[in-house]
Structures are given as structure tokens and as C-alpha cells.
Amino acid sequence: MKIEQIYTGCLAQGAYYIESNGEAAIIDPLREVQPYIEMAEKRGAKIKYVFETHYHADFVSGHIDLSKKTGAPIVYGPVMIKPEFDAIIATDGQKFKLGNVTITAIHTPGHTMESTCYLLTDENGKDVALFTGDTLFIGDVGRPDLAQKVVKDLTQEKLAGHLYDSLRNKIMPLNDDIIVYPAHGAGSACGKNMSKETFDTLGNQKKTNYALRADMTKEEFIKEVTSGLMPPPSYFPANVMMNIKGYESIDTVLERGHQALSPEAFEAAANETGAIMLDVRAAQEFAKGFIPNSINIGIDGQFAPWVGALIPDLKQAILVIAPEGREKETVIRLARVGYDNCIGYLKGGFEAWKAAGKEIDTIKSISAEEFAQIFNSNPSINVLDVRKKSEYDSEHVLNVQNFPLDYINQNMSEIDRNKEYYIHCAGGYRSMIAASILKARGFDKVIDIAGGFKAIKETGKVKVSDYVCPSTLL
């Protein structure tokens, strides 16, 4: 028997490959499915099942393409909304043979009503692993407010109540030595306070996970899991519907998006289609020179979630400016969260644009030391802290405005095009995103603070608020 966790850091997502006696199953596959197929082929195994723990909100699953390419059926637990493609809808407790092992569907509603965990039992009849999806994370549980965006008569309190029952009646009675394999880790928006660890024993989770406290009442549980929830990213409901209704093949998406365009063709496409020009280079590289009106979201950060949070229309046409050799990766990572309408990329990247003599723009970026000097000599300058409210409330530069990047599109009317703004985040990734968006919207007087709040604090020259542990802010 083989279990392999396939973890994708930018989505904080875990897919799983299980194999026994020449038969394999994939749990919660990502959109690009070829790696799973190749993994099975190299081991001489046939993919027999594609298990889905629930209708995912934070990414578009590869279940449909993987099923079509391998012939393996898609399996869900009991569902309220039937998928619009062929699938096995398992009953609670239904067993699936995989080589010499057995996988049992355990219906665990709460994160969503169809949420289902899969219990792996070895050839000797011993329960060895539980694939928990978004029901149980390491250090946390799935947030209960997402399904209410899809099913109107559900409330987060009702879902939290279901989750309490699922955890107490279905999961906590299982053996302590079972390994818990969740669908997400730290950084995912599907939970509040997940651990950086990506698996653990169930016994240790019973001891350390706040949501599994033996003495916790249902009322206490509901209050704890529903408090401190930030609004989910706006693309979540759309991803859910794509996972229910189906989507274009990843091969079609890649063929359309992986078109190399000369600077002239790229410029014409931008002018004629209204496409967003998405520059995925590193923040400081972007600052030194970029195509006017392009937006920077760096490929080496939390790329897909920020695209999802800041580009409201999944059908929006997108043109890509990427480091050479990373164009296909960018198209794939856009498709992971449902942005399938990439229509090409700039051949040769920004350097080709520059060599063609095309117009360029820049964003001024200063060091934390420079900022400290400017701020101390004139504390009335306009400073935008674009971190999340919880980060700001935990610790911030005194007398600066919190302007969370998550809501920049909604809150832009709060700032003045005629004023100069110094922008920082935690480390420099989000501030450049914010600066690029503002610049594209006609805010020309934006200045990025490289290194963000971390660098500002380390100067020791700027007064910051007293630190408050983020856990006390929930």
C-alpha cells in the first residue's frame, strides 16, 4: 500500500494518491491532472476511483478531466445538489475496494452539507488513515459559512451544528493512531487558524485541536467556529458552481492561453479585447519597469488566491507578462481557480516590450530606512497599510490608515487621486499589488515601501502599536 500527499503551496492544498496491488485512487485532484496519470503509469497502476471530499470553493478540481482521461468514476458522498456529470453518489458507510485495501465514505456534513471523509483500512483490517477534506484540519476545522453562499436556507450556525455532530459522532470515536490527512494547511481561506503541519495523528488532534475538546458543548463550539470569520474571497461561489456544473478541459484552456504574442500583437490584443494585463514578475522587478496599466500579482507568492480576490469576473480575458519559461505555469495556476480565459502571453516577457521601444511605467519603491526618515520628519504623510484588518489590529505603525488589499476595489473612493500615498504590507508582496492597481486606476502618486511592516519595525525608528496576539482578536 502506498499513500502520497501531493501538496501545492500556493493554494495550501493537499491532494492524495493511494495505491494497492496495481489499483490507485486520487482524492481531491488539482485542475492539471497529467501528473496523477503519470504517477500511476510509472508504477504500473490503474486509476480506479477519483474521490471528492466536497464541492470545493477555493479551487477548481481536476475530477472531471481525470475521470474522462482514465475512465475512473468520480465519487462523492451524499449530496444536496447533484453534479451535472456522471458520478457515484455514495451512501454513508459505503465501501470501495482498492486492490487489497478498503476505502469507506463517512458523511461528515458541516463545512458543506455534502462533506465526506474517506477512511482507509489496510489488508489486515486496520484503519490507518482518514482523508478529511475540509472537515478537519490540523489545528482547526473547516469554516461553516461557505455553503450558505450556495444554499440559501443554510446559516453558518446550522452548518456549525452539523459540524459539531460530525466530529463527535463520526470522527472522534475513531482510533487515536489513525493519520489525519486534510485538504488544506496554513494559508488557506477555508479555515481560520490552520497549522503549518500537513498531517497528524487523530489522537494528537484530540489533545491539541481546540475544536475537538471533549468538554466542549455544541453552543460553545458554534460560537468558537463562527467567531472571527473574515468574508470569503469573492470567487469561492463561482468555483463551487464550476465544480458542480463542469468546465472546459484543461487542455483547451492551455491551448488558448499558451499563445506567444509579439509586443505589437500583445498591444493590439490589449486594446481590442479589454483584457487585463497581468504581470507575474517579482514585486521589485515590476517596480523598475512595467507596461502601463498592467497589474502585478507575483507568481511566487499567494498567486491564485489573490487573483481570485481581486479579479471579480472569472470570464475576464487575461493577457500574461511572465518571466521567460513560466508562461504555461501561469496559465495553469490561473485555471486552478477558474480563470480559463487567458488569451496569450507576451513572447520574450517585459524585456521584449522594452526592446521594441514601447512605453513603460515605473513605481517608486523606497527602503524602510528611507520611509522612517520621511515619516518622522512629517508624520502627516498619507500611509496605507494594506494588510488584513486582523494583522493591522495586532500591530501597526501609529497613525496610519488600514486599507486592506482584499477590498481595494470597493474602497478606492476613500482615497484621493491628487494625494501622495506610501504603501506597505507585511513583507512587500501585497503592497506592490496594491500600488499597481492604484496606478492603473489613475493614482499616480503611489510609493511602495520595500520589505513592508517587518522591515519598518526592524529599523526601530518608527513607533508601532503594542502587540496584541491575533488569537485574541477573533
C-alpha positions as CSV (number, residue, x, y, z in Angstrom):
1,M,0.0,0.0,0.0
2,K,1.2,3.5,-0.9
3,I,-0.1,6.9,0.3
4,E,1.4,10.0,-1.2
5,Q,0.4,13.6,-0.2
6,I,0.8,15.9,-3.2
7,Y,0.9,19.4,-1.6
8,T,0.6,22.6,-3.6
9,G,1.9,25.5,-1.5
10,C,0.4,28.4,-3.4
11,L,-3.1,27.0,-2.6
12,A,-2.1,25.3,0.6
13,Q,-3.9,22.3,-0.8
14,G,-3.3,18.6,-0.4
15,A,-4.3,16.0,-3.0
16,Y,-3.7,12.3,-2.3
17,Y,-2.5,9.3,-4.3
18,I,-3.4,5.9,-2.8
19,E,-2.3,2.7,-4.4
20,S,-2.7,-1.0,-3.6
21,N,-2.0,-4.1,-5.7
22,G,-2.0,-2.2,-9.0
23,E,-5.0,-0.1,-8.4
24,A,-4.9,3.6,-7.5
25,A,-7.3,6.3,-6.2
26,I,-6.9,10.1,-6.3
27,I,-8.5,12.3,-3.7
28,D,-9.2,16.0,-4.4
29,P,-7.1,16.3,-7.6
30,L,-6.0,19.7,-8.8
31,R,-7.0,21.0,-12.3
32,E,-3.9,19.8,-14.1
33,V,-4.3,16.0,-14.0
34,Q,-1.4,14.7,-16.1
35,P,0.9,14.3,-13.0
36,Y,-1.5,11.9,-11.4
37,I,-1.8,9.9,-14.6
38,E,2.0,9.7,-15.0
39,M,2.4,8.8,-11.4
40,A,0.1,5.8,-11.8
41,E,1.7,4.8,-15.1
42,K,5.2,4.8,-13.7
43,R,4.1,2.4,-11.0
44,G,2.2,0.2,-13.4
45,A,-1.1,1.0,-11.6
46,K,-4.5,1.9,-13.0
47,I,-6.5,4.8,-11.5
48,K,-9.8,3.1,-10.3
49,Y,-11.5,6.0,-8.4
50,V,-11.5,9.8,-8.2
51,F,-12.8,10.7,-4.7
52,E,-14.0,14.2,-3.9
53,T,-14.4,15.2,-0.3
54,H,-16.9,18.0,-1.2
55,Y,-17.7,20.7,-3.8
56,H,-14.5,22.8,-3.4
57,A,-14.8,26.6,-3.2
58,D,-11.1,27.7,-3.3
59,F,-10.0,25.8,-6.4
60,V,-11.4,24.1,-9.4
61,S,-10.9,20.4,-9.0
62,G,-9.5,18.1,-11.8
63,H,-12.1,15.4,-11.1
64,I,-13.9,15.7,-14.5
65,D,-10.8,15.7,-16.7
66,L,-9.2,12.9,-14.7
67,S,-12.3,10.8,-15.0
68,K,-12.5,11.4,-18.7
69,K,-8.9,10.6,-19.3
70,T,-8.7,7.4,-17.2
71,G,-12.3,6.1,-17.1
72,A,-12.2,6.2,-13.3
73,P,-15.6,7.2,-11.8
74,I,-15.9,10.3,-9.7
75,V,-17.2,9.5,-6.1
76,Y,-19.0,12.0,-3.8
77,G,-20.7,11.4,-0.5
78,P,-24.4,12.2,-0.1
79,V,-25.2,15.5,-1.9
80,M,-27.9,18.1,-1.6
81,I,-27.1,19.4,-5.1
82,K,-26.5,16.7,-7.8
83,P,-23.5,17.2,-10.0
84,E,-24.2,17.8,-13.7
85,F,-21.9,15.0,-14.8
86,D,-21.7,11.2,-14.2
87,A,-20.7,10.4,-10.6
88,I,-21.2,7.8,-7.9
89,I,-23.1,9.3,-5.1
90,A,-22.0,7.1,-2.1
91,T,-24.1,6.4,0.9
92,D,-22.8,7.0,4.4
93,G,-20.6,4.0,5.2
94,Q,-20.3,2.7,1.6
95,K,-17.1,0.8,1.0
96,F,-14.9,0.8,-2.1
97,K,-12.3,-1.9,-2.7
98,L,-8.9,-0.7,-4.0
99,G,-6.5,-3.6,-4.5
100,N,-6.1,-5.2,-1.1
101,V,-7.4,-2.2,0.9
102,T,-10.8,-0.6,1.6
103,I,-11.9,3.0,1.5
104,T,-15.1,3.8,3.4
105,A,-17.1,7.0,2.8
106,I,-18.0,8.7,6.1
107,H,-20.6,11.5,5.6
108,T,-19.5,14.5,7.8
109,P,-21.7,17.5,6.9
110,G,-20.7,20.8,8.4
111,H,-18.2,22.6,6.3
112,T,-20.6,21.9,3.5
113,M,-23.6,19.6,3.6
114,E,-22.0,17.0,1.2
115,S,-18.6,17.0,3.0
116,T,-17.4,13.4,3.3
117,C,-14.2,11.9,4.8
118,Y,-12.7,8.7,3.5
119,L,-11.3,6.1,5.9
120,L,-8.5,3.9,4.6
121,T,-8.4,0.3,6.0
122,D,-5.4,-1.9,5.2
123,E,-5.3,-5.5,4.1
124,N,-5.3,-6.7,7.7
125,G,-8.5,-4.8,8.6
126,K,-6.7,-2.0,10.5
127,D,-7.9,1.6,10.0
128,V,-4.7,3.6,9.1
129,A,-5.7,6.9,7.5
130,L,-8.5,9.4,7.3
131,F,-8.7,11.8,4.4
132,T,-10.8,14.6,6.0
133,G,-11.1,17.2,3.2
134,D,-12.2,20.5,4.8
135,T,-14.0,18.8,7.7
136,L,-10.9,18.5,10.0
137,F,-7.7,20.4,9.5
138,I,-4.5,20.2,11.6
139,G,-5.3,22.6,14.4
140,D,-8.6,23.7,13.1
141,V,-11.8,22.7,11.4
142,G,-13.5,23.9,8.1
143,R,-15.3,27.2,8.3
144,P,-19.0,26.7,8.3
145,D,-20.1,29.8,6.4
146,L,-19.2,28.9,2.8
147,A,-22.1,26.6,1.8
148,Q,-24.6,29.3,2.9
149,K,-23.4,31.2,-0.2
150,V,-24.7,28.4,-2.4
151,V,-27.7,27.0,-0.4
152,K,-29.8,30.0,0.8
153,D,-31.6,28.4,3.7
154,L,-28.4,27.3,5.4
155,T,-26.9,29.5,8.0
156,Q,-23.4,29.3,9.4
157,E,-24.8,28.4,12.8
158,K,-26.8,25.5,11.3
159,L,-23.7,24.2,9.5
160,A,-21.6,24.6,12.6
161,G,-24.1,22.5,14.5
162,H,-23.8,19.8,11.9
163,L,-20.0,20.0,12.0
164,Y,-20.1,19.5,15.8
165,D,-22.2,16.4,15.4
166,S,-20.0,15.1,12.6
167,L,-16.8,15.5,14.6
168,R,-18.2,14.0,17.8
169,N,-20.2,11.1,16.3
170,K,-18.1,10.2,13.2
171,I,-14.5,11.2,13.7
172,M,-13.6,11.4,17.4
173,P,-14.7,7.7,18.1
174,L,-12.0,6.5,15.6
175,N,-8.7,5.1,16.8
176,D,-6.1,7.6,18.0
177,D,-3.3,6.2,15.8
178,I,-5.1,7.0,12.6
179,I,-3.3,9.5,10.5
180,V,-5.4,12.6,9.5
181,Y,-4.7,13.9,6.0
182,P,-6.6,17.2,5.4
183,A,-7.2,19.0,2.1
184,H,-5.6,22.2,3.3
185,G,-2.9,23.7,5.6
186,A,-1.8,27.1,6.8
187,G,-2.6,29.9,4.3
188,S,-5.9,28.5,3.0
189,A,-9.0,30.7,3.4
190,C,-11.1,27.5,4.2
191,G,-10.2,27.7,7.8
192,K,-9.2,30.3,10.4
193,N,-6.0,29.2,12.1
194,M,-4.6,26.1,10.5
195,S,-1.3,24.6,11.4
196,K,1.7,24.6,9.0
197,E,1.8,20.8,9.5
198,T,0.0,18.9,6.8
199,F,-0.8,15.7,8.7
200,D,-1.0,14.4,12.2
201,T,-2.4,11.5,14.3
202,L,-6.0,11.8,15.3
203,G,-5.0,11.2,18.9
204,N,-2.8,14.3,18.9
205,Q,-5.5,16.4,17.3
206,K,-7.9,15.3,20.1
207,K,-5.3,16.7,22.5
208,T,-4.4,19.9,20.7
209,N,-7.2,21.0,18.3
210,Y,-9.5,23.5,20.1
211,A,-12.5,22.2,18.1
212,L,-12.1,18.6,19.4
213,R,-12.1,19.4,23.2
214,A,-14.0,16.7,24.9
215,D,-15.8,19.0,27.3
216,M,-16.9,21.5,24.6
217,T,-20.7,21.9,24.3
218,K,-22.4,22.4,21.0
219,E,-23.2,26.0,21.8
220,E,-19.6,26.7,22.7
221,F,-18.4,25.0,19.5
222,I,-20.8,27.1,17.3
223,K,-19.6,30.3,19.0
224,E,-15.9,29.5,18.6
225,V,-16.0,28.3,14.9
226,T,-18.2,31.2,13.8
227,S,-16.3,34.0,15.5
228,G,-13.6,35.9,13.8
229,L,-14.5,34.7,10.3
230,M,-13.4,37.1,7.6
231,P,-15.7,37.3,4.4
232,P,-14.6,34.5,2.0
233,P,-12.9,35.5,-1.3
234,S,-15.5,36.6,-3.9
235,Y,-14.5,33.8,-6.3
236,F,-15.5,31.0,-4.0
237,P,-19.2,30.6,-5.0
238,A,-18.2,30.6,-8.7
239,N,-15.6,27.9,-8.2
240,V,-18.2,25.8,-6.3
241,M,-20.6,26.1,-9.3
242,M,-17.8,25.1,-11.7
243,N,-17.1,22.0,-9.6
244,I,-20.8,21.1,-9.7
245,K,-21.7,22.0,-13.3
246,G,-18.4,21.2,-15.1
247,Y,-15.9,23.2,-17.1
248,E,-13.7,23.3,-20.1
249,S,-10.9,20.7,-20.4
250,I,-7.6,21.9,-19.1
251,D,-6.1,21.0,-22.4
252,T,-8.4,23.6,-24.2
253,V,-7.6,26.2,-21.6
254,L,-3.8,25.7,-22.0
255,E,-4.0,25.7,-25.8
256,R,-5.8,29.1,-25.7
257,G,-3.6,30.7,-23.1
258,H,-0.2,29.4,-24.2
259,Q,-0.1,31.6,-27.3
260,A,3.1,33.6,-27.7
261,L,2.3,37.2,-28.8
262,S,4.8,39.7,-30.1
263,P,4.8,43.1,-28.4
264,E,2.7,44.5,-31.3
265,A,0.2,41.6,-31.2
266,F,0.1,41.8,-27.4
267,E,-0.6,45.6,-27.5
268,A,-3.3,45.1,-30.1
269,A,-5.0,42.3,-28.1
270,A,-5.0,44.5,-25.0
271,N,-6.6,47.4,-26.9
272,E,-9.1,45.3,-28.8
273,T,-10.3,42.9,-26.1
274,G,-10.3,44.9,-22.9
275,A,-8.1,42.1,-21.3
276,I,-6.4,42.6,-18.0
277,M,-2.6,42.7,-18.4
278,L,-1.3,40.6,-15.6
279,D,2.4,40.9,-14.8
280,V,3.5,38.0,-12.6
281,R,7.1,39.0,-12.0
282,A,8.6,39.7,-8.6
283,A,7.4,43.0,-6.9
284,Q,10.7,44.9,-7.1
285,E,11.4,43.8,-10.6
286,F,7.9,45.1,-11.6
287,A,8.5,48.4,-9.9
288,K,11.6,49.1,-12.0
289,G,9.6,48.9,-15.3
290,F,6.2,47.6,-16.5
291,I,3.6,48.0,-19.2
292,P,1.3,50.9,-18.4
293,N,-2.0,49.8,-16.8
294,S,-0.7,46.3,-16.1
295,I,-1.4,44.7,-12.7
296,N,1.3,42.9,-10.7
297,I,0.5,39.7,-8.8
298,G,3.7,37.8,-8.3
299,I,3.8,34.1,-9.3
300,D,6.0,33.3,-6.3
301,G,3.5,34.4,-3.7
302,Q,-0.1,33.5,-2.9
303,F,-0.8,34.0,-6.5
304,A,-4.1,32.2,-7.2
305,P,-6.0,33.4,-4.1
306,W,-5.0,37.0,-4.8
307,V,-6.1,36.7,-8.4
308,G,-9.4,35.3,-7.2
309,A,-9.8,38.0,-4.6
310,L,-9.0,40.9,-7.0
311,I,-10.4,40.0,-10.4
312,P,-14.2,39.6,-9.8
313,D,-15.1,38.1,-13.2
314,L,-13.9,34.6,-13.8
315,K,-14.6,35.1,-17.5
316,Q,-12.4,38.2,-17.7
317,A,-9.9,38.0,-20.6
318,I,-6.3,38.0,-19.3
319,L,-3.0,38.7,-21.0
320,V,0.1,37.5,-19.2
321,I,3.5,39.0,-18.8
322,A,5.7,36.4,-17.1
323,P,9.4,35.5,-16.6
324,E,10.5,33.5,-19.6
325,G,9.8,29.8,-19.2
326,R,7.0,30.4,-16.7
327,E,4.1,31.3,-19.1
328,K,2.5,27.8,-19.0
329,E,2.8,27.6,-15.3
330,T,0.9,30.9,-15.0
331,V,-1.9,29.8,-17.3
332,I,-2.3,26.6,-15.2
333,R,-2.3,28.4,-11.9
334,L,-5.0,30.8,-13.2
335,A,-7.1,27.8,-14.3
336,R,-6.8,26.3,-10.9
337,V,-9.1,29.0,-9.6
338,G,-11.4,29.1,-12.6
339,Y,-9.8,31.9,-14.7
340,D,-9.9,30.0,-18.0
341,N,-9.9,33.0,-20.4
342,C,-6.2,33.7,-20.7
343,I,-5.8,34.6,-24.3
344,G,-2.0,34.7,-24.6
345,Y,1.3,35.9,-23.2
346,L,4.0,38.4,-24.2
347,K,6.7,36.5,-26.0
348,G,10.1,37.4,-24.5
349,G,8.4,39.0,-21.5
350,F,8.8,42.6,-20.4
351,E,12.3,42.8,-21.9
352,A,10.9,42.2,-25.4
353,W,8.4,45.0,-24.8
354,K,11.2,47.3,-23.7
355,A,13.4,46.3,-26.6
356,A,10.5,47.2,-29.0
357,G,10.6,50.7,-27.8
358,K,7.1,50.6,-26.3
359,E,6.0,52.9,-23.5
360,I,6.9,51.8,-19.9
361,D,5.9,53.0,-16.5
362,T,7.6,52.6,-13.0
363,I,6.6,52.7,-9.4
364,K,8.9,54.4,-6.9
365,S,10.0,52.0,-4.1
366,I,11.9,53.1,-1.1
367,S,13.6,51.3,1.8
368,A,12.1,51.1,5.3
369,E,15.0,53.3,6.5
370,E,14.1,56.0,3.9
371,F,10.4,55.7,5.0
372,A,11.3,56.1,8.7
373,Q,13.2,59.3,7.9
374,I,10.4,60.8,5.8
375,F,7.7,59.7,8.3
376,N,9.5,61.1,11.4
377,S,10.1,64.4,9.7
378,N,6.5,64.7,8.5
379,P,4.1,62.3,10.4
380,S,1.1,63.7,8.5
381,I,2.0,62.0,5.2
382,N,-0.6,59.5,3.9
383,V,0.3,55.9,4.7
384,L,-1.8,52.9,3.6
385,D,-1.3,49.6,5.4
386,V,-2.8,47.1,3.0
387,R,-2.6,44.1,5.4
388,K,-5.7,42.4,6.6
389,K,-7.6,44.1,9.5
390,S,-6.5,41.4,11.9
391,E,-2.9,41.9,11.1
392,Y,-3.3,45.7,11.4
393,D,-5.1,45.3,14.8
394,S,-2.4,43.0,16.0
395,E,0.4,45.6,15.4
396,H,0.8,48.6,13.2
397,V,2.6,51.9,12.6
398,L,0.9,54.5,14.7
399,N,-1.5,56.9,13.0
400,V,-1.6,55.1,9.6
401,Q,-4.7,54.0,7.7
402,N,-5.7,50.4,7.3
403,F,-6.7,49.9,3.7
404,P,-6.9,46.1,3.2
405,L,-5.9,44.8,-0.2
406,D,-8.8,42.4,-0.2
407,Y,-11.3,45.3,-0.5
408,I,-9.2,47.7,-2.6
409,N,-11.7,47.6,-5.5
410,Q,-14.6,48.5,-3.2
411,N,-12.8,51.1,-1.1
412,M,-10.9,53.1,-3.7
413,S,-13.3,56.0,-3.4
414,E,-11.9,56.6,0.1
415,I,-8.6,57.9,-1.2
416,D,-7.7,61.0,-3.2
417,R,-6.1,60.8,-6.7
418,N,-4.4,64.1,-6.0
419,K,-2.6,63.0,-2.9
420,E,0.6,61.1,-2.4
421,Y,0.4,57.7,-0.7
422,Y,3.1,55.5,0.9
423,I,2.0,51.9,0.8
424,H,3.2,48.9,2.8
425,C,2.0,45.3,3.7
426,A,3.8,42.7,5.8
427,G,6.7,42.0,3.5
428,G,6.3,43.7,0.2
429,Y,4.3,41.3,-1.9
430,R,0.8,42.8,-1.4
431,S,1.9,46.4,-1.4
432,M,3.1,46.2,-4.9
433,I,-0.2,44.6,-6.0
434,A,-2.0,47.5,-4.4
435,A,0.3,50.1,-5.9
436,S,-0.1,48.6,-9.4
437,I,-3.9,48.5,-9.1
438,L,-4.0,52.1,-7.9
439,K,-1.5,53.2,-10.6
440,A,-3.7,51.5,-13.3
441,R,-6.7,53.4,-11.9
442,G,-5.1,56.8,-12.2
443,F,-3.5,57.2,-8.7
444,D,-0.1,58.3,-10.0
445,K,1.4,59.4,-6.6
446,V,2.0,56.0,-5.0
447,I,5.2,55.0,-3.3
448,D,6.0,51.4,-2.2
449,I,7.8,50.6,1.0
450,A,10.1,47.6,0.2
451,G,10.1,45.0,2.9
452,G,6.8,46.1,4.4
453,F,5.9,46.3,8.1
454,K,8.6,43.8,9.1
455,A,11.3,46.0,7.7
456,I,9.8,49.2,9.1
457,K,9.6,47.7,12.6
458,E,13.2,46.4,12.3
459,T,14.5,49.9,11.8
460,G,13.5,50.7,15.4
461,K,12.9,54.2,14.2
462,V,9.1,54.3,13.9
463,K,6.6,54.0,16.7
464,V,4.3,51.0,16.4
465,S,1.3,50.0,18.5
466,D,1.5,47.5,21.3
467,Y,1.4,43.9,20.1
468,V,-1.9,42.0,20.5
469,C,-1.9,38.3,19.9
470,P,-4.1,37.7,16.8
471,S,-5.9,34.8,18.5
472,T,-7.4,37.3,21.0
473,L,-8.9,39.3,18.1
474,L,-11.1,36.5,16.8
